[in-house]
Amino acid sequence: MKNYQEWEFLLDGCTQEFRHFSILPGTRFFSIYGGIDHYHDCPNDDFRMQTVFVEGEDDPELVWQVGHELISLYNGASRLYARDHLSASIYEIRKTDRSVPHSPPSGTFGLLGTPQAFSREVLRDLEDGGATHPKFRFIHFATELMDVYLILKYLDMEANWSTYYKMMETIKEVAKLHKVELYFDEKEKDAFHNTANNFSIAGFDARHGFKHNVKANKTAKMDLSDGYTFVVNMAKEYFCKAELERRYAKAVSARLEKPSIDATST
């Protein structure tokens, strides 16, 4: 048994989704398994996750932080496909079937990178990616590519106008950085900006605070669900045009030659 297989992340969330993923080819970064009571020979809701990111690790605090980060990316990738996705979480971590002390998210942010010892296997996972769910591919991309990482992290945050506006600004910035041209429906864009920026419309979720003397607002407004659709469509268009697979493969391949790389520059 490899060291990382000694660590098990016990999952809470949508058991129907976990069951679906437990029978699909997973990824070395995020492999879901379980859902079977072998003693009684029947299904159960005990689903777990393993990851190569904890290979060689003995510190439970670090393992918890890796788990929190991967679950956050998983939730963000899930919300690319469903706004009302039930968030997954880790309620316990075990090493060799013994529970370790709980540790909350530290709040730090940054790319996990690819464990160098598994770089070749990860590239093979990418080549065989047609058999895995797109969510897992986005988790892979988000460990090396800062643009994907930031977008998935915003999608995992509280759904409000402030979050969606920051996400929109981020997508526009990384699109400029990677020379990706995005197209907008001008009426939708105006309605999004108008709603997100105005306290009189969005209330405490607005980017700006209360103003006493406000002129009559005649610009179109937008529901939060439409705001979600607007920014997610932006994200999907960006992902389709940003050459994610090429850039990711380049970043991982570089780890075969060097101890570390600056993945944010790829």
N, C-alpha and C positions, 0 to 999 in steps of 0.2 A: 504493500500500500504506500502510495506517495504521501508525503507529509500533509499536503493540503487536503487530502481526503479524510484526515483525522478530524478536520473542522467541519461541523454541520451547522447551517443557519436555518433555524426553524421559522417557518413563514406563516404570517396571518394575512388574510385578504380574500380574494375571490377564488374559492376552492375549485370551482368549475374551470376557471382559466388555468390554475395550477395543474389540474388533472390533464387538461389538453396538452400543456407543455411537457408534462412528465412522460408522455408517450412519443414526443417528437425528438429528432436529433437536437441536442442542445449545443452549447458552446463551452469551451474551457473557461470562459470568463463568468458564465452564469448558467449553471446546469440545474434544472429543477427535477426532482425525483420524489418518489413516495406515493402516498395515496392507497397503500395496500397493507392490510393487517395480515401478515404471513401466518401468524399463529392460528387465527380464526378463519383464514382463507376468505377474506371479504374486503371490500373497499373501506377506507377510512379517510379522514381529512388531515392526516399528518403529512404535510409536504415540506420538503427541505431543499436547500440550495447549497451547492459547492462551487468553489472558484479557485483557480490557480494563483490568484493574487495573494493568498495566504500561505503559499508554499514556503517552507522553512521558517515560518513565524511561530514564536512561542508566547508573544505578548498579547493577552486577550484584549487590551485596550486598542491596540492597533488593528486587530482582527475585527472588532466591533466597528471601527471607523471605515474600514474597507467595505464591510457589509452595508452600513448606512449609505455610503456613496453609491454602491452598485444598485441598491434598492431605489434610490432617488433617480438614477438614470433609467432604470426599468419603468418607474412610474411616469417619468417624462416621456419616454418612448411610447408608452401605452396611451398617453393623452394626445399623441399625434393622430390616433385612430378613434378615440372616444372621449369626449369631454367629461362624461360622468363615470369614467373608469374608477373602480374601487381601489384605493391606494393599497399597495402591499406594504408590509412592514416585517421586521424581525422581532420576535418576542423572546427568543432565547438562542444562545449559541452554545454548542457542546463541542468539547474536544475529547475524542475517544469515548464518547457517550457520557461525559461528565460535564454538567453545566458550569459555565464560567460567569463571573460577576458581570452584571449589565453595565454598559457605558453609553451615555447619550451622545448624540451627534456633536462634534466639536465645533462645527460652524466654519471650519477652514474650507478653502476651495482650491482646486487644482487638478490637473490631469493625472490619472493613475499611471499612464504609460503601459507598456507591454513588458511583462517579466521576461528578461532576456533569455532565460533558459527555455522558454516556451515559444520563442519568436517563430521558429520554423513551423511548429504545430499550428500556431495561430494563423499563419499565412495559408496553410492547408485548409483550416476551418473557413477562411474567407473564400478560397477557391471552390469549396464544397457548399457555399452558402445558399445555393438554391434550395437545399433541403431544410434550412432553418428559417424561423420566422423573422420578418424584417425587424421586429423589436430587438432581437439579439444582435443583428448586424449594426443597428444604431448604437447599442451599448458598446460594441467593439469600436466603432468610429469615435465615440465620445471619450474613449480612454486616451486617444492620441491627437484628436483634432479639436482645437479650442472652440471653433465656431459651433460644431455639433454639441459639444459639452454645454456651452452657455444656453443654447436654445432648449435642450432637454431639461436643464436645471430650472429655467423659467417656467417650463410647462409643469414642473413638479411643485411649483410654489402656489400659494393661494390664488384662486381664480378671481381677479378683480381688475379694474381698469388700469391701476398703477402698474401691476405686473405685466399686463398685455401691452401697455405702452412701452415699457422698458424692453420687452421682447421685440416689438416692432422696431425700435431704435437700434437694437443689437443686430437684427437681421439686415437692416439697411447698411449698417457699418461693415459687417463682414462681407456683404455682397459687394460693396465698394472695394474692400481689401482684395477679394478674389476675382474681381472684374466680372461679376455676375449681374446681368441686367434683369430687373424685376418689373413686372407690369401690374398696374393698379387700375381698378375701376375708380375714377375720380370722385364719383358721388359717394361710394363706400368709404374711400379714404377720408373725405371731408367729414362724413358722419362719424367715423371712428375718432378722428382728432377732436371734433367738437364735443363728443360725449366724454372722452377720456380727460379732457382738459378742464371741464367746467363743473365746479362744485354745485351749481344750480341744477345740473342734470344728474351727475353721478354721485353727488353727496360726498361722504368721507372717502370713497374710493377714488375720487378725482385726483389728478396730479397736482392741481392747484387748490389753495384753501378758499375759504369763504370770502366773498366780496359783497359789500352792502349795495352799492349802486351799480347794477348790471343792466346793460341795454337788452332790449327784447331779442331773444335768440331765435333767428329764423332759419338757421342751418339745420339740415336733417339730423335726427338722432339715431342711436343704435342700441339695441338690447345687448346685454352682456353675452348672450349666446351667439349673437351675430359678431360681436367683438372677437370671441374665440375663433369662429370660422374665418374671420379676416386674417388674424395672425397665423393660424395654422395653415391656411392656404399659402400665405407668404413663405412659411417655413418649408412646406412641401415643394414649392416651386424652387426655392433656393437649393434644397437638398438635391433636386433633380439636375440642377445645372452646375453644382459646385465640385464635380469630379471627386466625390468622397472616396470611392474605392481606390482610385489611382493614388490620391494623396495619403490615404491610410496605409496602403501597401508600401509606399515609399518610406513612410515613417517607421513602420515595423521592420522593413528590410535594413534600414540604417542601424537598427539595434544589433543586427548580426555582425556589424563591422566595428561599432563603437560601444563603450560601456553605457553611454547615455547620449541623448540628443535633445535639442530644443524643439519639442514637437509643435509649439505654438507657431513656429515659423514656416511649417510645411503648408 
